């Protein structure tokens, strides 16, 4: 049932409107002034407000703004004893849905309420979707209840509400970008862009162009102005992953942005001002890189105002069972499979792995195990071959079986899953494409 609030100091009019609206099976609340109306709004989920323009303690036009600032969902219809174009324009600017002259309202109010409710329904859907998308990047999506990961999440939550630069350190695959996204979405900049770039994926010149953009004609092929990622992230957050791979000349330009809040596009003579929060990440020891002459000390101190170290997976083994279940559920859904059980041995074997590739590697192994699963249970037998051969649960006598035959069957199974996509197969197997082709040739697989 939808809730309607009528705010008017004329009791007879309130009662009349209330009876008309209640006949449509709406729940109706009444208030005589702005103060009591706002109290009802605070305590109840109101969908539509119908308010007089002139109230004992204020203006309905100003009330629209007050309501919308607190809650974007309710739509407001204003009533007045006489038409007033300036007031109606201001009311619409403040967020009013529509504006009616008293006397015309009895016939027009019900259709107008239904139109307002259509907008309310749409607004609720949009807010629900925004919340769902936001939750995809919240700290709740970072799996793990171990003390070490809980302490790190608490640290990240504290710094998230500030504009402080954050340096995330840790091995590859530990989830540094996931933490960066969560920090952004818990920050005051959450409604603005989160822009990420891997600094190791570009040459110096290409990275400079990606970060700062260029003016038309600044180099061959620059046919028009291009925004850089700093501009795209204006008012939001820019995440510089693997900043330890950045060339020294570019490091100097990043330092200037942090110090002045402005930069020069390639080929430009006028600086561009921006307001961007910087979060960086690296798997390198930057202090060692400073000693080696590969990283600027002054930049290090600017980006490491708040430093968070993400631990490797082997230091948080108690989180592995939960990660396995989440990955298994996801991949089972993607592959159209159903899992009824994950055996204790399956979990135990994976808990005892070194996980040099961390969460990223575990995710890959679980996906491959789902591909190899014949029935509806993940057991030790569904684990990829390289895991089984490294597992302490196997002794020498277990390794008498023909490893080449097992490897061949394993590759064939992955090829079938990827519909003979060699690149995807190599990715899932954790090997290079050239290595895959060599093995296909050895086993006579076309």
N, C-alpha and C positions, 0 to 999 in steps of 0.2 A: 504494500500500500504506500502511495506517495504522500508526503507530508507538505501541507501548505500553511504558510504563516501570513496572517492579515495584520497589518499595523495601521491603525487609524484611531484618532481620539474620539470619533463619533461612534458611540456604542451601537446605535440602531443600524448604521451602515455596516458595521462589522458583523452584526448578527445576521443581517439580510444576506450579505456576501457569503457568510459561513454556511447558511442553509442551502444556498444555490450550489456551492462547491461540494458540500457533503453529499448532495444527491448524486454526484459522480463517483461516490465511494472513495473520496479522498479524506485523509485525516486532517482536520483543520485546527490550527492554534491561533489564539488572538492576543494582541498586545495593543496598549493604548499610546505608547510613545517609543522613542528610539531605545531608551535604556532597557525597558522591559522586553522589547523585541530582540535586542542583542543577547539578553540573558537566555531567552528561549532558543536562540540559534546556537548558543554555547552548549546547551544541554540536549538538543535534539537534532536528528538528521533531517533538516528542512531542505526540500527540493525547490520550491518556488516561494518567493516573498512577494506579497502584494502590499504596497505601502503608499500612504498619502504623502504628497510632497510637503505639505505644511503640517508639522507635528509640534506638540507643546515644548519639546526640549531639543529641537533641531530640524534640519531640512532632510527630506527624503532623498534629495539629489546627493547630499554629502553622505547619507547613510549607505547609498549604493557602494561608494568607494570603501567605506569602513567594512562592509560585509565582504566585498571581493578581496580585500587585503587579507582578511582572516581565512576565507574559504572560497575557492574558485568555483565550487559546484553549484550553489543555489543561483537560480536566475531570478531577477528582480523586475517586477512590473510596477510602474509608478502611476498613481492616480492623482488628478488635480481637479479643482472645481472649475478651472478655466484653462484654456490652452495657452501655453507659454513656450514659444519656439526656442529662445535662448536656454531656458531650463531643460527642455527636452534634448537639445544638442549636448549640453553638459552631462546630463544623465546618461546618455548613450556612450559618451566618451568615458564616463566613470565605470561603465560596465553594465548598465541597465539593459534588460532584454527588450522592453518596449515601454510606451508612454501612452496612457489613456486619459481622456477627459471624462469626468464623472457625468453620468447620465447616459453615456454611450457604453458604459462598462458592463451592464447587466447582460446584454446580448453578445458582447465581444469577449468577455472575460474567460469563458470556458474554452472556446477554440484557442485563445491565446495561451492559456495554461497548458494545453496539450502540445502546442508548438514549443513552449518553453521546456516542457518535460522531454521532448525529443532531443533538445540540445543538452539537457542535464544527463540523459542516458549516454550520449556521445562523449561528454566530458568525463563521465565516470569510467567509460571504456578506455579512453586515452590515458587517464591517470593510472588505471590498473595496469595498462601495458607499460607505461613509463616506470612504474614501481617494479614490475617483473623484470624489465631490462636492467634497472638499477641493481636489483637483487642479484643479477647474474655476475655483477662485479663487486658485490659487497664482501666484507670480511667473512660472512657466513659461508660463502662458497669456497673458502680456503679450508680444505679438509684437514682435520687433525685435532685431537684433544690432549696430546702429549704436553707436558709442562713447558718444554722448550718452544713449541710452536704457539702455545697459548700466550706465553710471555711476549713473544715477538708480535703477535697480533695486537696485544694491548699497547705495546710501544707504538706500533703503526697507527692505531686509532688515535692516540694522543697527538701525534704530529700531523695527522690528517687535517685537523681543524685550523692549522696554521698555514702560513705561506712559505714556511721554511723549506729550503732545498733539502732533498733527501738523497742519500747515496745507499743503494742496495747492493750488497756484496754476497757472493756465494758461487758455488759451482754451476756449470751449465745444467739446465733442466730442473733447478730447485723451485722455480715458480716466482722469479723476481718480477716479471711483467704482471703476473696476477696480483702481487702485492701493490705494484704501482697503480694498477687499475682500481684496486680497492681503496687506496689512499685518495685517489682523485674523486671517486664516487662518494666518499665520506666527507669530502672537503666542501668549503663554501663555493667552490668553482664547479660543482658537480653538474650544473645545468649547461656548462660550456664544454667545448671540445676536449677530448683526451686524444692526443696525437702521439704515436710511437714510431720510432725508427731504429733499426739496428745499424749502428755505425760501422760494423765490420763488413756490411754487405755492399758498400760503395767505395769507389776510389775517392781520393781527396777532392778532386774537382767536382765529381758528381755529387758527393755528400754536401759540399758547399752550396751547390745549386739547389739541392733538395731542402736544405735548412733555411737559406736566405732568399731564394728566388732570384730573378734577374729582370732587367729592363730590356725591352725590345731593341735589337740591334747590338747588344753587348757582346755577342759572339756569333759565329756562323750557325745558322739554324734557329737563332732566337728571334722568331718572327713577331712575337707579342710579349707583353709583360707577363710574368708568371709569379704567383705568390709562392713563398717558401713555407715550410712547416711552422716556423716561428709565427708567421702571420695567421696561419690556419688555427694555431693554438692560442691566439690572443684571447685574454681573459680566462683561459683554461689552463691545461697542463701539457707540457711537452716531456715525453719520456725518451731519454737518450740511452738506449741499451748498448752494452759493450763500448762504453765511452773510452775505455782503455786502449781501444784500437784506433782512436782518432789521431790524425796527423797533428804535429805540434803547431803548425800555422793555423789550423782550424781551432785548436784549443785556445789560442790567443783571441780569436773572434768570439768564441763562446764566453770567455772571461769578460770581454767588453760588454756583451749583452747583459750579463749578470750584474756588472757594475753600473751601467748607465741606463739600462732598459731600452736601448736602441741599437740598430745595426744598419749596415749599408748593403743593399741588394747588389748583386753583380752588375756592374755598368751604371750604377746610380751614384749621384753626388749628394743627394739629400737623404739624411738618415730617416729610418722608419721607426717610430716609437711603438713599443708593445708592452703588454702587462701579462707575463707568462710565468707560471710556476714550473721550475725545472726539477724533474726526478731523474736520476741517473742510475745505471747499474753496470756492474763489471764482474767478470770471473777472475780478474787479475789482481795481484797485490799492488795497488797503486803506489804505495810508499816505496816498494822495491823498484817500480817503474820510474819513480822520481830519481832514485839513486842512479838508475841506468841511463838517465837523460831522455827517457821516452815520454814523460808526463810532467806537466808544469805544476810546480809546488803551489803557486798562488791559486791556480784553478782548483787543485785538490781541496784546499781549505775553503773555497767558496762552495763547492758542491757537497762537501761532507759535513755541513753544519749539523746534520742529524744523520747518523749512520746506522743502518740495520743490517745485520748479517743473517742471511737465510741458511739454515743448517742443511747439510746433505741428508739424503733419505736414510742412510745407514746410521745416522745419529738419532733418528726418530722412528725406530722399527715398530713401536707400538701403534703408529698411525697406518702402517701398511695394510692390515686387514680391512680397514674402512675404505682406503683408497682402492683396493682390489674390488670390493663390492660395488663401489660407485662406477668404476670403469667397466666392470663386467655388465652391469645393468645397462649402461649407455650403449656398449657395443652389441649386446644381445638385441636391444631394440633396433639398432641400425641394421643388423644382419637378419632380422626377422626370426630370431631364435628365442627359446625360453630356457631360463636357468632355474632348476629346482634346488640345486645344492652346490655349494663350493666346499670341497673336502678340506679337512684340517691339514692334510699333507700338502695340498696345493698351496695353502697359505704359508705353512711352515717352510717349505722349500724357498718361496719367494722372500720370506722374512730373513733368510740366511744368505741372501745374495749381497754382493758389495755395492751394487747399483751405482756404478761410476757415471752412468747417464741420468741418475736420479729419477724424479717422478716421470719425466719424459720417457725414459727407458722402461719403467714399470708399466706405463700406459701402453707402450708398444707390445710388450710381452703379453699383457692381458688380452689385447686385441687379437694377437696371433693365436692365443690359446682358444679364444672363441671360434676362430676360423677352423682350428683343428678338432674342435669338439664334435663328436658324432652324435651323442645323445643329448641329454639335458643336464649333465653334471660336469663341472670343472674339477678334474682330478689331476693327480701327478702325471698321468699318461698324456694329458692334453697339453702339457707344457712343451714349448719349443725345444728342439734337440740340444742347443747349446746350454740351456738351463739345466737339463737333465744330466748332461755330462759333467757339469761343474758341481752338481748337487752332492752334498755329503751323504745323501740317502742311497747313493749308488756306490758299490764296492767294485773292485777290479773284475770280479766274475761277471758282474752285470754288463761290463763293457765289451764282452765277447761278441755281442751282436754286431752285425755289419753296419758301421756308422755311415758308410757311403749310401747304403740302401735307405737308411732312415732319413738322411739328408735329402736324397732324391724325392722321397715321398713327401717330405715337408715342403720342398720347393714347389712340387706339383700341386699341392693343396693350396698354397698361397696364390699360385698362378690362376688356379680355378676361381678362387675368390675374387681376384682383381680382373677377371675376364681377360687374362693374358696381357695385362698392362705391365710391361717390364719395369718401368720407372717406379710405379706404386709397389710392385712386388719387392724390388730392391730396397725401397724405403721401409717396408714392413719387416723385411729380413734384417735390416740394419747393416746392409752392405752396399758397396758402390755398384753402379749399373754395369761397369766393366767386369767386376767380379762375378756378378750374376750371369752375364753372357758366357764367361769362361766356364762356370759350373754347368750351365745348360749344354755347352758343347761337350764337356766331359761325360755327362750323363745321356747324351744323345737326345736331348729334349729340344724340339723345334719351337 
